[in-house]
Amino acid sequence: MQMRYTIEGPAGLPVLVLANSLAATPAMWEAQCADWGKRWRLVRFDYAGHGDPAFAGAAPATVDGIGRDLLGLLDAADIRRFSFVGVSLGGMLGLHLAAAAPDRVERLVAANCRYHQTAALEQQWNDRIAAVRAGGMEAIAATTVERWLTEGFRSSHPGQADRIGAMIRSTSRDGYAAAAQAVRDCDARPWLDRIRCPVLLISGAQ
């Protein structure tokens, strides 16, 4: 699979891979990259059907398949060892890579992700996928912004809320459905004990 990506920073710096959430693009990291780029060589990438219209199509995805594609990208860039920060689907991807390629992942931050889905959550994902297939991203864009951002943040940062809404709407319906299936079907329980690197897990009520 083709992946749109950017690599920023001198080759001598340690590498930090940044993995977006579902329905997001590498633009979600802009504020952090302004600081992290002083100390890290940054790798950012899009999932299929996210961001660039040239990559609008997407076959059914799995976290394992996305991980293989990402490792292939890093191999092509001659990047062997790296640290990893991921949110949502990106966090699940980081957990998978840390287990599948423990000799390559130096440290991991996984934020706002689950290591498996309950039956109720699987149904929620099925409902979202069906809504997007029927009505496009507009069908879930507003509720996704409300789920991601508190009412207080949306009120005090309307510009950021609007930008996030536009980013969500830029995702193709096939791209969203494929990535959502990857989230729904990911079950890390059989391989969590293979992770050897330091891991920071982040979650929050808001």
C-alpha positions in Angstrom: 0.0 0.0 0.0 1.2 3.5 -0.7 1.5 5.9 2.3 1.8 9.6 2.2 4.5 10.7 4.7 7.0 13.3 5.8 10.3 13.0 7.5 11.6 16.2 9.1 14.9 16.9 10.8 18.6 16.0 10.5 19.6 12.4 10.1 21.7 12.5 13.2 18.7 13.1 15.6 16.8 10.2 17.2 13.7 9.3 15.3 10.1 9.8 16.7 7.2 8.4 14.7 3.9 10.1 15.2 0.7 8.1 14.5 -2.6 10.0 14.1 -6.0 9.0 15.4 -8.8 7.8 13.1 -10.2 10.5 10.9 -7.1 12.7 11.5 -4.1 13.8 9.4 -0.5 14.6 10.4 -1.6 18.2 10.8 -2.9 17.2 14.3 0.7 17.2 15.5 1.6 20.7 14.3 1.7 22.4 17.7 3.8 19.6 19.2 6.2 19.4 16.3 7.3 23.0 16.8 8.9 21.8 20.0 9.7 18.2 19.4 11.4 19.0 16.1 14.2 20.6 18.1 15.2 17.2 19.6 13.8 14.6 17.2 13.8 13.6 13.6 10.0 13.4 13.1 8.1 10.9 10.9 4.5 11.6 10.2 2.1 9.7 7.8 -1.5 9.3 6.7 -3.6 6.2 6.8 -5.2 5.3 3.5 -8.2 7.5 2.7 -7.2 10.2 5.1 -6.0 13.6 4.0 -4.7 13.6 0.5 -7.5 12.9 -2.1 -4.9 11.1 -4.2 -5.0 8.3 -1.6 -8.8 8.3 -1.3 -9.3 4.5 -1.7 -8.8 2.1 1.1 -9.1 -1.7 1.3 -10.2 -3.2 4.6 -7.5 -2.6 7.1 -6.0 -4.3 10.1 -3.6 -2.9 12.7 -1.2 -5.7 11.7 -1.4 -4.6 8.0 -0.9 -0.9 8.8 2.1 -1.9 10.9 3.7 -3.9 8.1 3.3 -1.0 5.7 4.8 1.5 8.2 7.8 -0.7 8.9 8.3 -1.0 5.1 8.2 2.8 4.9 10.8 3.1 7.7 13.0 0.4 6.0 12.9 2.4 2.8 14.0 5.5 4.7 16.8 3.5 6.3 15.3 4.0 9.8 15.9 1.0 12.1 15.3 2.2 15.6 12.6 4.7 16.7 10.4 6.0 19.5 6.7 6.1 18.9 3.8 8.3 19.9 0.2 7.4 18.9 -3.3 8.5 19.7 -6.4 6.2 19.3 -5.7 4.0 16.3 -2.2 5.3 16.4 -1.8 4.1 20.0 -3.1 0.6 19.0 -0.6 0.6 16.2 2.2 1.5 18.6 1.3 -1.3 20.9 1.3 -3.7 18.0 4.7 -2.5 16.7 6.3 -2.7 20.2 5.2 -6.3 20.4 5.8 -7.3 16.8 9.2 -5.6 16.4 10.6 -5.2 19.9 14.1 -4.8 18.6 13.0 -1.6 16.7 10.8 0.3 19.1 12.8 2.1 21.8 9.9 3.6 23.8 6.2 4.1 23.3 3.5 6.6 24.3 0.0 5.3 23.6 -2.8 7.8 24.3 -6.6 7.3 24.4 -6.6 3.8 23.0 -8.0 0.4 24.0 -6.3 -2.9 23.8 -9.5 -4.6 22.8 -13.2 -3.7 22.2 -16.2 -4.9 24.2 -19.2 -6.2 22.4 -21.0 -2.9 23.1 -18.1 -0.9 21.6 -17.9 -3.2 18.6 -21.5 -2.3 17.9 -20.8 1.4 18.2 -18.1 1.0 15.6 -20.4 -0.9 13.3 -23.0 1.9 13.7 -20.4 4.6 12.9 -19.2 2.7 9.8 -22.7 2.2 8.6 -23.5 5.9 9.1 -20.4 7.0 7.1 -21.1 4.5 4.3 -24.7 5.9 4.1 -24.1 9.6 4.6 -20.3 10.3 4.3 -18.2 11.9 7.0 -20.8 14.7 7.5 -22.9 12.1 9.2 -20.5 11.8 12.2 -18.3 14.9 12.0 -20.2 17.1 14.5 -20.6 14.3 17.0 -16.9 13.3 16.7 -15.8 16.8 17.5 -18.1 16.8 20.5 -16.7 13.5 21.6 -13.0 14.6 21.2 -13.3 18.1 22.6 -15.1 19.3 25.8 -17.8 22.0 25.5 -15.5 24.4 27.4 -12.6 23.8 25.0 -14.9 24.2 21.9 -16.2 27.5 23.3 -12.8 28.9 24.2 -11.0 27.6 21.1 -13.6 27.8 18.2 -10.9 28.1 15.6 -9.3 24.8 16.7 -12.6 23.1 16.9 -13.4 24.2 13.3 -10.1 23.0 12.0 -10.5 19.6 13.6 -14.0 19.4 12.1 -12.6 20.1 8.7 -9.9 17.5 9.2 -12.5 14.9 10.0 -14.6 15.8 7.0 -11.5 15.5 4.7 -11.5 11.7 5.4 -13.0 9.6 2.6 -15.8 7.3 3.6 -13.9 4.2 2.5 -10.8 5.4 4.4 -12.8 5.9 7.6 -14.6 2.6 7.2 -11.3 0.7 6.7 -9.5 2.3 9.6 -12.6 2.0 11.9 -12.6 -1.7 11.1 -9.0 -1.9 12.2 -9.9 -0.3 15.5 -12.9 -2.5 16.0 -11.0 -5.7 15.3 -7.8 -5.0 17.1 -7.3 -7.4 20.1 -3.9 -6.9 21.8 -4.5 -9.4 24.6 -2.6 -12.3 22.9 0.6 -10.3 22.5 0.8 -7.6 25.1 3.3 -9.6 27.1 5.8 -9.4 24.1 6.3 -5.7 24.6 9.8 -4.9 26.1 10.2 -1.2 25.7 9.2 1.5 28.3 5.5 2.4 27.7 3.5 5.4 28.9 -0.3 5.0 28.6 -2.4 8.2 28.7 -6.1 8.5 29.2 -8.4 11.1 30.7 -12.0 11.8 31.6 -11.9 14.9 29.4 
